[in-house]
Structures are given as C-alpha cells and as structure tokens.
Amino acid sequence: MVRKQLVLVVDDEAAIVRLLRATMQAEGYAVITANRGGTALDLLNTERPDLVVLDVMMPEMDGFETLRRIRSESQVPTVPVILLTARTGDIDKLQGFQQGADDYVTKPFNPDELLARIAAVLRRSGGETAVPVQQVLHYPQFTIDLAARRIDVQGEEIRLSRTEWALLSQLAGNPGRIMLHAELLSRIWGPEFRDESQYLRTWVSRLRAKLEPDNPEQSMITTFPGVGYRLEPPSN
C-alpha cells in the first residue's frame, strides 16, 4: 500500500481547520492539525509530516516565530512550509520567505489553488511520490504522443508551434493535476513572466482551437479562474 502524504495544518480558527482537513482528505492526503505553534512543533518532531500549512496570525507564538523555530530547532528543519494568512502586504511576504517559507497563500483562499500549491511544493521538494508519465494519451478527438512529440486530431497529425507544444507537454505530463499560472509561466517563458497570466489565456485558447475544433466549449483543458489549468486524464 502506498503511504499517503501527511500534511500538518496549524491554525487557531476551527472553521479553517475543518475546511482544510476536508479539502485535503478529499484529495487523498492524510491530515493532522494543531491550533498553537508549540503544539505544531511537538507534532512535527513526532509525526514527521511531509508538508506544513501554517497560519501566521496565531496567539502566543505567531506563524513567523513558529517557522523560525521549525527551521532552527526542529528535527525536520527542511520540511516544506506554506504560510496561510489574511495579510497581503509585500513586507509580510518577504518576512515569510526570509524565514524559510516555501510558499504564501492569502485568506480568503480558493481551495483548488491551495491544493495546487501543495502539490507544486511537494514536487519541488521531492516529497511527492513520483508517478510515471503516461507517454500516449488518448482522448475522443485527439491523441498526444509525448515521446514522439506527435499530436493527432481526428486521425490526422497536426503541427504545433514551439510554444504550443511547450504548454501542452506541461499539461499532458501532469494529467489530472492543476498546473498553477506561475508554474506554467515560469517553465515556458521564464520566471520573469510569472505574473503574465494573459499569455496563458491566449495560448490555451489556441491549443483548444487546434485540439478540439468541433467542440472547444467542452475542452479537456479545464480552466480554474485565478488559479491555473488542468488537462483532464484520459478515460482509459
């Protein structure tokens, strides 16, 4: 049996904890929770979670101090940490990253975005179990052959531009997984384009028109507004 990835959620708001637990468990993660920084540090050492979602605004010990102690005193100082907070200022974000945060999500948050960020951080840290890439993906209107770099639409090969292929190969290499805007932009155009989400809207639209010319409104590429895109996995 494959071990589930274990996420430690640290937040003093019971409603947020319930939402996060339900959201993550539905996605297949195991979840443990704490409502104080000190309790979180104890759980971190005993349970060894794969990732921590840590609220900043907590009594007694705030998230910044908890994160500092995770990095300097805990038995798992390299555990990935995503900060969760109502603060939106750049100074607070900078402080979080300086303390060693891997990502930063502001409240109110989109659960799909948080799940996508968790998956992205786990991939970067090597904490997510590697899944072999399916080399050939068959859909009703088209087939993607990643190894051969070939796309067949209704039985005929079509040509994609370099950028179209780069985008499609990222999505097809992660079928069923939400790919964040910033993640796609950084991988295809470079980190300086992380905020240029209009690029993606344009190129995803072009991909849909080529892959599913007869039915683009029911595309296999699903849009998650403000979050990212997902290529749905093949049915077989």
C-alpha positions as a LaTeX table, in Angstrom:
\begin{tabular}{lrrr}
\hline
Residue & $x$ (\AA) & $y$ (\AA) & $z$ (\AA) \\
\hline
Met1 & 0.00 & 0.00 & 0.00 \\
Val2 & 1.31 & 3.45 & $-0.97$ \\
Arg3 & 1.72 & 5.76 & 2.00 \\
Lys4 & $-0.44$ & 8.87 & 1.90 \\
Gln5 & 1.33 & 12.21 & 2.05 \\
Leu6 & 0.90 & 13.67 & 5.56 \\
Val7 & 0.06 & 17.37 & 5.94 \\
Leu8 & 0.19 & 19.24 & 9.25 \\
Val9 & $-2.35$ & 22.10 & 9.38 \\
Val10 & $-1.66$ & 24.78 & 12.00 \\
Asp11 & $-4.42$ & 27.37 & 12.55 \\
Asp12 & $-6.32$ & 28.65 & 15.59 \\
Glu13 & $-9.57$ & 29.12 & 13.61 \\
Ala14 & $-11.60$ & 25.91 & 13.96 \\
Ala15 & $-13.64$ & 26.60 & 10.80 \\
Ile16 & $-10.49$ & 26.98 & 8.70 \\
Val17 & $-9.06$ & 23.77 & 10.15 \\
Arg18 & $-12.25$ & 21.85 & 9.29 \\
Leu19 & $-12.24$ & 23.22 & 5.74 \\
Leu20 & $-8.58$ & 22.41 & 5.19 \\
Arg21 & $-8.91$ & 18.91 & 6.65 \\
Ala22 & $-11.92$ & 18.07 & 4.46 \\
Thr23 & $-10.37$ & 19.56 & 1.33 \\
Met24 & $-7.06$ & 17.77 & 1.72 \\
Gln25 & $-8.53$ & 14.43 & 2.75 \\
Ala26 & $-10.80$ & 14.51 & $-0.30$ \\
Glu27 & $-7.65$ & 14.93 & $-2.41$ \\
Gly28 & $-6.04$ & 11.87 & $-0.78$ \\
Tyr29 & $-3.78$ & 13.45 & 1.84 \\
Ala30 & $-3.60$ & 12.37 & 5.47 \\
Val31 & $-4.06$ & 15.37 & 7.78 \\
Ile32 & $-3.09$ & 16.18 & 11.36 \\
Thr33 & $-3.87$ & 19.52 & 13.00 \\
Ala34 & $-2.69$ & 21.92 & 15.69 \\
Asn35 & $-4.08$ & 25.24 & 16.92 \\
Arg36 & $-0.89$ & 26.56 & 18.52 \\
Gly37 & 2.71 & 26.90 & 17.37 \\
Gly38 & 4.10 & 24.95 & 20.31 \\
Thr39 & 1.78 & 22.01 & 19.63 \\
Ala40 & 2.78 & 22.12 & 15.98 \\
Leu41 & 6.47 & 21.84 & 16.87 \\
Asp42 & 5.76 & 18.79 & 19.03 \\
Leu43 & 3.74 & 17.12 & 16.25 \\
Leu44 & 6.41 & 17.96 & 13.73 \\
Asn45 & 9.01 & 16.03 & 15.70 \\
Thr46 & 6.81 & 13.03 & 16.47 \\
Glu47 & 4.79 & 12.64 & 13.24 \\
Arg48 & 7.29 & 13.89 & 10.65 \\
Pro49 & 4.74 & 15.35 & 8.17 \\
Asp50 & 5.60 & 15.83 & 4.51 \\
Leu51 & 4.36 & 19.43 & 4.48 \\
Val52 & 3.08 & 22.10 & 6.88 \\
Val53 & 0.31 & 24.62 & 6.20 \\
Leu54 & 0.94 & 27.31 & 8.81 \\
Asp55 & $-1.26$ & 30.28 & 9.73 \\
Val56 & 0.59 & 33.49 & 10.53 \\
Met57 & $-1.86$ & 35.17 & 12.92 \\
Met58 & $-1.94$ & 32.93 & 16.00 \\
Pro59 & $-1.86$ & 33.68 & 19.75 \\
Glu60 & 1.19 & 33.01 & 21.96 \\
Met61 & 3.52 & 32.18 & 19.06 \\
Asp62 & 2.74 & 33.58 & 15.60 \\
Gly63 & 3.47 & 31.77 & 12.37 \\
Phe64 & 6.70 & 33.65 & 11.66 \\
Glu65 & 8.18 & 32.61 & 15.01 \\
Thr66 & 6.88 & 29.06 & 14.59 \\
Leu67 & 8.51 & 28.89 & 11.17 \\
Arg68 & 11.78 & 30.27 & 12.56 \\
Arg69 & 11.80 & 27.54 & 15.20 \\
Ile70 & 10.92 & 24.86 & 12.64 \\
Arg71 & 13.97 & 25.84 & 10.62 \\
Ser72 & 16.34 & 26.31 & 13.56 \\
Glu73 & 15.24 & 23.85 & 16.27 \\
Ser74 & 13.02 & 21.06 & 14.93 \\
Gln75 & 14.12 & 17.56 & 13.96 \\
Val76 & 12.85 & 18.15 & 10.40 \\
Pro77 & 14.15 & 21.64 & 9.56 \\
Thr78 & 13.75 & 21.18 & 5.80 \\
Val79 & 10.03 & 20.26 & 5.84 \\
Pro80 & 8.17 & 22.35 & 3.21 \\
Val81 & 6.01 & 25.10 & 4.76 \\
Ile82 & 3.19 & 27.09 & 3.16 \\
Leu83 & 2.18 & 30.19 & 5.10 \\
Leu84 & $-1.54$ & 30.96 & 5.28 \\
Thr85 & $-2.59$ & 34.45 & 6.31 \\
Ala86 & $-5.02$ & 37.33 & 5.90 \\
Arg87 & $-2.08$ & 39.71 & 5.49 \\
Thr88 & $-1.41$ & 40.73 & 1.90 \\
Gly89 & 1.48 & 43.18 & 2.28 \\
Asp90 & 4.75 & 42.58 & 0.47 \\
Ile91 & 6.68 & 43.15 & 3.71 \\
Asp92 & 4.89 & 40.24 & 5.38 \\
Lys93 & 5.51 & 38.02 & 2.36 \\
Leu94 & 9.17 & 38.98 & 2.34 \\
Gln95 & 9.46 & 38.20 & 6.05 \\
Gly96 & 7.89 & 34.79 & 5.47 \\
Phe97 & 10.26 & 33.92 & 2.65 \\
Gln98 & 13.24 & 35.18 & 4.66 \\
Gln99 & 12.25 & 32.84 & 7.49 \\
Gly100 & 12.23 & 29.96 & 5.01 \\
Ala101 & 8.63 & 29.65 & 3.75 \\
Asp102 & 8.21 & 27.70 & 0.52 \\
Asp103 & 5.00 & 29.47 & $-0.50$ \\
Tyr104 & 2.49 & 32.03 & 0.77 \\
Val105 & $-1.32$ & 31.91 & 0.36 \\
Thr106 & $-3.62$ & 34.72 & 1.48 \\
Lys107 & $-7.07$ & 34.40 & 3.01 \\
Pro108 & $-9.73$ & 34.09 & 1.76 \\
Phe109 & $-8.24$ & 31.37 & $-0.40$ \\
Asn110 & $-9.52$ & 29.18 & $-3.21$ \\
Pro111 & $-9.29$ & 25.53 & $-2.04$ \\
Asp112 & $-8.28$ & 24.42 & $-5.54$ \\
Glu113 & $-5.44$ & 26.95 & $-5.55$ \\
Leu114 & $-4.21$ & 25.76 & $-2.16$ \\
Leu115 & $-4.29$ & 22.13 & $-3.31$ \\
Ala116 & $-2.37$ & 23.04 & $-6.43$ \\
Arg117 & 0.23 & 24.93 & $-4.40$ \\
Ile118 & 0.60 & 21.99 & $-2.02$ \\
Ala119 & 1.19 & 19.64 & $-4.95$ \\
Ala120 & 3.67 & 22.08 & $-6.54$ \\
Val121 & 5.66 & 22.50 & $-3.33$ \\
Leu122 & 5.77 & 18.74 & $-2.76$ \\
Arg123 & 7.00 & 18.22 & $-6.32$ \\
Arg124 & 9.75 & 20.79 & $-5.89$ \\
Ser125 & 10.82 & 19.31 & $-2.57$ \\
Gly126 & 10.78 & 15.74 & $-3.79$ \\
Gly127 & 8.15 & 14.87 & $-1.21$ \\
Glu128 & 5.56 & 13.72 & $-3.68$ \\
Thr129 & 5.72 & 10.15 & $-4.89$ \\
Ala130 & 6.86 & 10.13 & $-8.49$ \\
Val131 & 4.23 & 8.92 & $-10.93$ \\
Pro132 & 5.42 & 7.52 & $-14.25$ \\
Val133 & 4.46 & 9.82 & $-17.10$ \\
Gln134 & 1.96 & 8.25 & $-19.48$ \\
Gln135 & 3.61 & 8.62 & $-22.87$ \\
Val136 & 0.48 & 8.32 & $-25.04$ \\
Leu137 & $-2.81$ & 9.89 & $-24.01$ \\
His138 & $-5.97$ & 9.04 & $-25.97$ \\
Tyr139 & $-8.95$ & 11.41 & $-25.98$ \\
Pro140 & $-12.17$ & 11.33 & $-28.04$ \\
Gln141 & $-10.96$ & 13.96 & $-30.52$ \\
Phe142 & $-7.19$ & 13.77 & $-30.24$ \\
Thr143 & $-4.16$ & 11.70 & $-29.20$ \\
Ile144 & $-1.00$ & 13.05 & $-27.61$ \\
Asp145 & 2.23 & 11.08 & $-28.01$ \\
Leu146 & 4.75 & 12.75 & $-25.71$ \\
Ala147 & 7.69 & 10.56 & $-26.68$ \\
Ala148 & 7.19 & 11.10 & $-30.42$ \\
Arg149 & 6.12 & 14.75 & $-29.97$ \\
Arg150 & 3.13 & 13.96 & $-32.18$ \\
Ile151 & $-0.46$ & 15.19 & $-31.98$ \\
Asp152 & $-3.23$ & 13.51 & $-33.98$ \\
Val153 & $-6.61$ & 15.21 & $-34.21$ \\
Gln154 & $-9.41$ & 13.06 & $-35.59$ \\
Gly155 & $-6.80$ & 10.72 & $-37.06$ \\
Glu156 & $-4.65$ & 13.35 & $-38.75$ \\
Glu157 & $-1.36$ & 14.75 & $-37.48$ \\
Ile158 & $-1.35$ & 18.47 & $-36.75$ \\
Arg159 & 1.55 & 20.82 & $-36.22$ \\
Leu160 & 2.01 & 22.87 & $-33.08$ \\
Ser161 & 4.25 & 25.87 & $-32.63$ \\
Arg162 & 7.14 & 25.57 & $-30.22$ \\
Thr163 & 5.21 & 27.47 & $-27.54$ \\
Glu164 & 2.02 & 25.46 & $-28.09$ \\
Trp165 & 3.96 & 22.23 & $-27.68$ \\
Ala166 & 5.75 & 23.52 & $-24.57$ \\
Leu167 & 2.41 & 24.35 & $-22.96$ \\
Leu168 & 0.74 & 21.11 & $-24.00$ \\
Ser169 & 3.65 & 18.98 & $-22.84$ \\
Gln170 & 3.48 & 20.56 & $-19.37$ \\
Leu171 & $-0.25$ & 19.83 & $-19.11$ \\
Ala172 & $-0.01$ & 16.37 & $-20.68$ \\
Gly173 & 2.91 & 15.46 & $-18.43$ \\
Asn174 & 0.63 & 16.09 & $-15.43$ \\
Pro175 & $-2.85$ & 14.91 & $-16.47$ \\
Gly176 & $-5.48$ & 15.41 & $-13.79$ \\
Arg177 & $-3.30$ & 17.89 & $-11.88$ \\
Ile178 & $-3.95$ & 21.63 & $-11.66$ \\
Met179 & $-0.94$ & 23.49 & $-13.01$ \\
Leu180 & $-0.62$ & 26.94 & $-11.45$ \\
His181 & $-0.38$ & 30.03 & $-13.65$ \\
Ala182 & 3.00 & 30.96 & $-12.15$ \\
Glu183 & 4.32 & 27.41 & $-12.54$ \\
Leu184 & 3.41 & 27.22 & $-16.24$ \\
Leu185 & 4.64 & 30.72 & $-17.00$ \\
Ser186 & 7.99 & 30.13 & $-15.28$ \\
Arg187 & 8.59 & 26.82 & $-17.02$ \\
Ile188 & 7.63 & 28.01 & $-20.51$ \\
Trp189 & 8.61 & 31.68 & $-20.66$ \\
Gly190 & 10.86 & 32.11 & $-17.62$ \\
Pro191 & 10.43 & 33.36 & $-14.03$ \\
Glu192 & 10.18 & 36.99 & $-15.13$ \\
Phe193 & 6.79 & 36.15 & $-16.72$ \\
Arg194 & 5.23 & 34.64 & $-13.56$ \\
Asp195 & 2.52 & 37.33 & $-13.39$ \\
Glu196 & 1.65 & 37.47 & $-17.11$ \\
Ser197 & $-1.45$ & 35.27 & $-16.94$ \\
Gln198 & $-2.85$ & 36.80 & $-20.14$ \\
Tyr199 & $-0.14$ & 34.89 & $-22.03$ \\
Leu200 & $-1.68$ & 31.65 & $-20.85$ \\
Arg201 & $-5.23$ & 32.65 & $-21.77$ \\
Thr202 & $-4.10$ & 33.35 & $-25.31$ \\
Trp203 & $-2.08$ & 30.17 & $-25.79$ \\
Val204 & $-4.60$ & 27.88 & $-24.08$ \\
Ser205 & $-7.27$ & 29.28 & $-26.40$ \\
Arg206 & $-5.08$ & 28.48 & $-29.41$ \\
Leu207 & $-4.46$ & 24.95 & $-28.15$ \\
Arg208 & $-8.17$ & 24.32 & $-27.66$ \\
Ala209 & $-8.91$ & 25.53 & $-31.19$ \\
Lys210 & $-6.37$ & 23.10 & $-32.65$ \\
Leu211 & $-7.11$ & 20.08 & $-30.45$ \\
Glu212 & $-10.88$ & 20.30 & $-30.34$ \\
Pro213 & $-12.02$ & 22.45 & $-33.27$ \\
Asp214 & $-15.52$ & 20.98 & $-33.27$ \\
Asn215 & $-16.20$ & 21.34 & $-29.56$ \\
Pro216 & $-13.89$ & 23.89 & $-27.88$ \\
Glu217 & $-16.52$ & 24.90 & $-25.30$ \\
Gln218 & $-16.27$ & 21.40 & $-23.75$ \\
Ser219 & $-12.50$ & 21.21 & $-23.84$ \\
Met220 & $-10.47$ & 18.62 & $-21.98$ \\
Ile221 & $-8.36$ & 21.55 & $-20.73$ \\
Thr222 & $-10.22$ & 22.85 & $-17.69$ \\
Thr223 & $-9.80$ & 26.45 & $-16.53$ \\
Phe224 & $-9.61$ & 27.27 & $-12.82$ \\
Pro225 & $-10.07$ & 31.06 & $-12.78$ \\
Gly226 & $-7.29$ & 32.86 & $-10.97$ \\
Val227 & $-5.51$ & 29.55 & $-10.28$ \\
Gly228 & $-4.40$ & 27.58 & $-13.34$ \\
Tyr229 & $-5.29$ & 24.89 & $-15.88$ \\
Arg230 & $-5.72$ & 21.14 & $-15.83$ \\
Leu231 & $-5.68$ & 18.63 & $-18.68$ \\
Glu232 & $-8.25$ & 16.03 & $-17.71$ \\
Pro233 & $-6.87$ & 12.48 & $-17.57$ \\
Pro234 & $-7.86$ & 10.09 & $-20.36$ \\
Ser235 & $-10.83$ & 7.86 & $-19.63$ \\
Asn236 & $-8.80$ & 4.71 & $-20.23$ \\
\hline
\end{tabular}
